[in-house]
Structure formats: structure tokens, C-alpha cells
Amino acid sequence: MPLLLLLVSCGVAKSLKTIPDIDQYSAKTPQRIKISDSIYVSEHGRLTQNKQGLWELYVEGNPLQIGLTTGSLTQELFHKQEDALLTKVDEMVPSKTKQYLLCKFLAWFNRKMYLNIDNEYKTEIYGISQYASDSYDHIADAYPRILYLHSAHDIGHALQDLALVGCTSFAVWGNKTPDGQLIVGRNFDFYAGDEFAKEKIIAFINPEEGHKFMSVTWGGMIGVVSGMNDQGLTVTINAGKSKFPTAAKTPISIVTREILQYASTIEEAVAIAKKRKVFVSESIFVGSAKDKKAAIIEVSPENFGVYDIANSSQLICSNHFQSTAYAQDKKNKDHILESHSQYRYDRMAELLTENTKVTPQTAVDILRNKEGLNDKAIGYGNEKALNQLLAHHGIVFKPEELKVWVSANPYQLGEFVAYDLNTVFQDAEKKTSKVTLANAAMNIAADPFQYSAAFDDYQTYRKLKEKISIAIASGERILPETLDALVKSNSEYWEAYYLIGRYYYEKGYYTAALNAFERANTKEITTLPDQKRVEKYIKKLKHRLHP
């Protein structure tokens, strides 16, 4: 995860005293009652943890009441998420001087964000911030700190870290589904560490104004990355190629929150997106029960487009733009050529061709697919796969029936827990005694891969990769048995051989390094820059060994 993302909340000027206008809202201080370690209730909401480990949050009221209730009910989860993000600062940049300089830069960068967020959402964030941890008050006061953490997704991909946001989405309808109804699926590959993904919240929001909606989120976050409202409108986001912005404006997750709360059709979603100023490039994937199809709204600081295929029954989105508005965009064209976005797009198209009729179960199977084109073994964790084994969550929607399935840990391998918005809000509003809001009869079973030796090997690979990467940077010696174990744990992944090549190169074992790099070059390398990097090492080593 990029350092600046981890330091995003350091970019809060302590001098910022602007708080939202909360006087227009009346709200009671929530009195949270703890029933057990997994059940909390208050007058305007409830929080429960289901047996799959997902937290289910229901809140109602005006923006201030929703914020206060959310903060009160989720405060422990909220603190864990702040810890997961901010404790990495010292690990990655132990130098206090460098931390200070980076914080100063981000204070300047975030200086105008609050001017680009509606008072409604600033008020909700303010309510949540009253329950923020005081452990980070030395960085910034709670309200501005939490406000600016909502730009984490945007800053993450503005820094061009492809591994952070390699998401894939698709929709099918008409002759591509058994009943002709719309089905939408997506993987949210926003990786901020294993700890960050552990405590997922399925939030069901009942605002005084606008539509009721659900979204998959985490403590302290009011924006939407994946969600559906009670009108059957779905919203998910996929990062596009961005140049580094000069200032933060409206975080994309706040734009999509507004769409989910106030739009019921694609046309209404487009109108909302058009009036907001964003600071990164993003594809907003919108599915609509009323329109019985999906479309992609493509936004960037300087351009705007809508991709809507006529006479089609499917739509695919990875991490590049497709509308005519971006046809000549050089950054987008370079991104298609250099990244893994087009490869994942092609793999999705391949799987949709193979599956002539897509059901929710089929959609889940597609999101879990770990192979490359033509079912090629490309190694576990390869970003060319739809399932990169790092997703925060996978999700499937059936908008016309108001049904949604959300993955439990790990990644999208856990059970997909089903929710029916036709009954969820009724049960929550009636304050029924149901422990979970899920509809267990519709759940989709966990992927058996997570119980396999191959999955255990992948977990071993991740640990060894970290160990060897540290050794390369520090000059530490690694035993040959450890290098062998790295390859055995993920033998089809090019990165394993690349790391070994780098280790041997730094140690001056040039023949062994050349052999490793040549092995890497026989595998499916993730991006064009990675390919060129491997080829450069091979050329350099051949020249050194055979001048």
C-alpha cells in the first residue's frame, strides 16, 4: 500500500477549524446498549455480527443522527480501522523528519476538499468523528482527520499504484440470464492490509431524505464503494488512469453515496455525477432495475463520458475508459497498453462467453476465477486474474428483486451472504428480534479453495515474499532452502523468480540471477513495465557474463 495513502490523514491542517452547519439538525446523543460482544442496539440503530463474521449495521434519521448513531454503535470497529491504516506510518517511514514533510505536503493537498463536500455529508462525518479514537489527535483533530480519510481511495490510485485498485465489474441481462433480469457482479480489490479487510460492515441506511440503501463499508466510512438502494439502483467504482492532482476535491465515494441516496435511474445518476468536481479518474458502474440494464459513467478532473452499449446484454468494466469521450486520451491509451486492465477485461469477456446464462451462483464463480486467458495457470496473486486473492470484498446484485450477496472473509472466497432489501428495512424498522438481517436460505457456499493445500501454499508465499523483499533491501542473507520454498509455494507466478533474480543480483551471483530472470520471463508477467524490467535485467546480465 502506498505510503501517501497511509499518511492521508496526516494531510490535515491542525489549523482547520471549519465544521459543518449542524444547527439545522436535531439529534439525541445515542445511548448504546451492549447485549453481547456481537450485538449492540440504540434508539436509532443496531449493530450485529453474523456467523460469517460480517457486521450488519442499521441506522436511521437525519445526517447528524445517522452519524452519531453510526459512530456510537461501531466505535470499536472504527478505532480498529484507524489503527490498521495509521500504525503503518512508523513501519514504512521511521524517519520523523520525512513523516513531518509528507504531512505538510498532504495538508496543502487536502486544503480545499471540505469546500467540495455537501453539508449533509460533512454533518454525518462530524457525527461519526465524535467517536473517533483520541490516539491520533496529535496528527489532527477528529473531524478533519476523518473527513480527509474519505479521500484514501482517490489518493491511492492517483499515485498510480495499480495493485491497490485493480477492480473488475460486469453486468448481464436479457438473453444472458435465465429470467432476463439484470445481474451485476464486482470484485473490490482495494488492498490496505489484511487487518483492514477483517471487519467488514454491511450498512443499511434509512435517511430522512432520499432513498434507503445498503453498502459494503468499514468503520468511519460514509462513502460508497459498492451498494444498492431500494429502487434497485446499484453503484460500484473502478479506478481509471489519473495524473497526480494538484488539490483534493470531492472524493469519488461521496459522489457515489449521493447517487445511491438520490438517484433511481441511470439518467439521474449521470446528472448527479456531472455536477460534482472530482480529482481522480474513475468509472462509476451503475446498474438499474428501472432501466433493466447497466451503464458506466466515466469521470475525471477534465473530462466526462458515459459508456452505454446499444442492443447489448452485457457490460464489462476493469480499469480503463471505454466511452468516445476518452477515445483519444493518451493516458487512457497508455494504460490499456501497459497495465493488466485489458487482460482482465478480455478474461471476463471470455468467461461470459463460456457461461451463456448467468445466475448469482455463476456470477460468484466468475468473481472467484483465478486463472488467466484460456484457463492458463498464471500463479496465485497475479493481478491479471479476476480473483487476485486480495479483494476487500466481492459482491453480486439482482436489482430487480432487490437482492444482494456479499462475500465473507477471506477475500471473495468466503460464503456469499444474501440480503433481501424487500425485508431488511422492514425487519430493522420494526426492531424485530432477528439476530441477523441476512436471508440464510439464499446464501452461496464458500469456495473450497480456501481449505486446500494450494491456498495454504499461497499464504506461505506471501510471508516468504515479504521476508525476501526485506532481505533484498537490507542486504540480509537468505538460505537457499528459503528461496526454493518461495518457488514451490507459487511455481507459476513470475514474481517468485523475479524476487530470486533480484536477490542473487544484489549478492553478485550473476549466473544464478540470470537463470531466475529467464524463468520469470517464461511466465505470465503482470504489466508491460514489469516485462521490460525483467528483460532489462536479462540483457544487463548477459552483457556482464558474456561481454
URJOCOR-V551296 format. One record per pair of residues at least 6 apart in sequence whose C-alpha atoms are under 7 Angstrom apart, sorted by the first residue. I is the first residue (numbers start at 1). J is the second residue. Records with the same first field share a line. If there is no record, write none. Layout:
# URJOCOR-V551296
I->J + J
This chain:
# URJOCOR-V551296
1->164 + 192
2->156
5->152 + 155 + 156
6->85 + 86 + 88 + 89
7->86 + 89 + 103
8->106 + 148 + 149 + 152
9->145 + 148 + 149
10->103 + 106 + 139
11->103 + 104 + 105 + 106 + 107 + 110
12->106 + 107 + 110 + 140 + 144 + 145
13->107 + 140
14->140 + 141
20->119 + 122 + 123
21->119
22->123
25->62 + 64
27->64 + 65
28->65
30->42 + 68 + 69 + 72
31->42
32->40 + 41 + 42 + 72 + 73
33->40 + 41 + 42
34->40 + 41
38->48 + 49
39->47 + 48 + 49
40->46 + 47 + 48 + 73
41->47
44->59 + 60 + 69
45->58 + 59 + 60 + 69
46->57 + 58 + 59 + 73
47->55 + 56 + 57 + 58 + 73
48->55 + 56 + 57 + 435 + 436
49->55 + 56
50->436
52->408
53->408
54->199 + 200 + 201 + 408
55->200 + 201 + 202
56->201 + 202 + 203
57->201 + 202 + 203 + 204
58->203 + 204 + 205 + 428
59->66 + 69 + 70 + 204 + 205 + 206
60->66 + 205 + 206 + 207
61->206 + 207 + 208
62->207 + 208
63->120 + 121 + 123 + 124
64->123 + 124 + 127
66->124
67->124 + 125 + 126 + 127 + 128
68->127 + 128
70->128
71->127 + 128 + 129 + 131
72->131
74->219
75->131
77->199 + 219
78->132 + 219 + 220
79->132 + 133
81->196 + 219
84->195 + 196
93->99
109->246 + 247 + 248
110->247 + 248
112->248 + 249
113->248 + 249 + 250
116->249 + 250
117->250
125->147
126->143
128->220
129->142 + 143 + 146
132->142
146->220
150->221 + 251
151->251
154->251 + 252 + 280
156->164
157->164 + 165 + 239
158->242 + 243 + 244 + 280
159->244
164->189 + 190 + 191
165->189 + 190 + 239
166->189 + 319
167->187 + 188 + 189 + 238 + 318 + 319
168->186 + 187 + 317 + 318 + 386
169->185 + 186 + 187 + 316 + 317 + 318
170->184 + 185 + 186 + 315 + 316 + 317
171->182 + 183 + 184 + 185 + 294 + 314 + 315 + 316
172->182 + 183 + 184 + 313 + 314 + 315
173->180 + 181 + 182 + 183 + 293 + 313 + 314
174->180 + 181 + 313
175->313
176->313 + 356 + 357 + 358
177->357 + 358 + 359
178->357 + 358
181->400
182->292 + 293 + 398 + 399 + 400
183->397 + 398 + 399
184->287 + 396 + 397 + 398
185->363 + 395 + 396 + 397
186->367 + 394 + 395 + 396
187->367 + 391 + 393 + 394 + 395
188->391 + 392 + 393 + 394
189->390 + 391 + 392
190->391 + 392
191->390 + 391 + 392
197->392
199->218
200->217 + 218
201->216 + 217 + 218
202->214 + 215 + 216 + 217
203->214 + 215 + 216 + 217
204->213 + 214 + 215
205->212 + 213 + 214
206->212 + 213
210->261 + 262
211->229 + 230 + 261 + 262
212->229 + 230 + 261
213->228 + 229 + 230 + 260 + 261
214->227 + 228 + 229
215->224 + 226 + 227 + 228
216->226 + 227
223->253 + 254 + 257
224->253 + 254 + 256 + 257
225->236 + 237 + 253
226->235 + 236
227->234 + 235 + 236
228->234 + 235 + 260
229->260
230->402 + 421
231->264
232->288 + 289 + 399 + 400 + 402
233->260 + 264 + 265 + 286 + 287 + 288 + 289 + 399
234->286 + 287 + 288
235->256 + 260 + 284 + 285 + 286 + 287
236->284 + 285 + 286
237->282 + 283 + 284 + 285
238->282 + 283 + 284 + 318 + 319
239->281 + 282 + 283 + 319
240->281 + 282 + 283 + 319 + 320 + 321
241->281 + 320 + 331 + 332 + 335
242->280 + 281
245->279
248->279
249->277 + 278 + 279
250->276 + 277 + 278 + 279
251->278
252->278
255->273
259->269 + 272
263->269
265->288 + 290 + 291
266->286 + 288
270->297
277->301
278->300 + 301
279->300 + 301
280->300 + 301
281->299 + 300 + 301
282->298 + 299 + 300
283->296 + 297 + 298 + 299
284->296 + 297 + 298
285->295 + 296 + 297
286->294 + 295 + 296
287->293 + 294 + 295
288->294 + 399
289->399 + 400
294->315
295->307 + 308
296->306 + 307 + 308
297->305 + 306 + 307
298->304 + 305 + 306 + 321
299->305
304->325
305->323 + 325
306->323
307->322 + 323
316->345
317->345
318->341 + 344 + 345
319->341
320->332 + 335 + 336 + 341
321->332
336->342
338->527 + 528 + 529
339->527 + 528
340->383 + 384 + 526 + 527
343->384
344->384 + 385 + 386
347->372 + 373
351->366
360->396
361->444
363->396
367->386 + 387
368->387 + 412 + 413
369->386 + 387
370->380 + 385 + 386 + 387 + 388
371->377 + 378 + 385
372->378 + 384 + 385
377->492
378->492 + 493 + 524
379->490 + 491 + 492 + 493
380->388 + 458 + 490 + 493
381->388 + 389
382->388 + 493 + 526
383->526
384->526
389->411
390->411
391->411 + 412
392->411
393->407 + 411 + 412
394->406 + 407 + 412
395->405 + 406 + 407
396->404 + 405 + 406
397->403 + 404 + 405
398->404
402->420 + 421 + 422
403->419 + 420 + 421
404->418 + 419 + 420
405->416 + 417 + 418 + 419
406->416 + 417 + 418
407->414 + 415 + 416 + 417
408->414 + 415 + 416
413->446 + 447 + 450
414->446 + 447
415->444 + 445 + 446
416->443 + 444 + 445 + 446
417->438 + 443 + 444
418->438 + 439 + 440 + 442 + 443
419->437 + 438 + 439
420->439
424->437
449->455
457->489 + 490
458->489 + 490
460->489
461->486 + 489 + 490
464->486
471->477
472->503
483->500
486->496
487->496 + 497
492->523
493->523
494->520 + 523 + 524 + 525
495->520
497->516 + 517 + 519 + 520
498->516 + 517 + 520
500->516
501->513 + 514 + 516 + 517
502->513
504->510 + 512 + 513
505->513
510->541
514->538 + 541
517->534 + 538
518->538
521->534
525->531
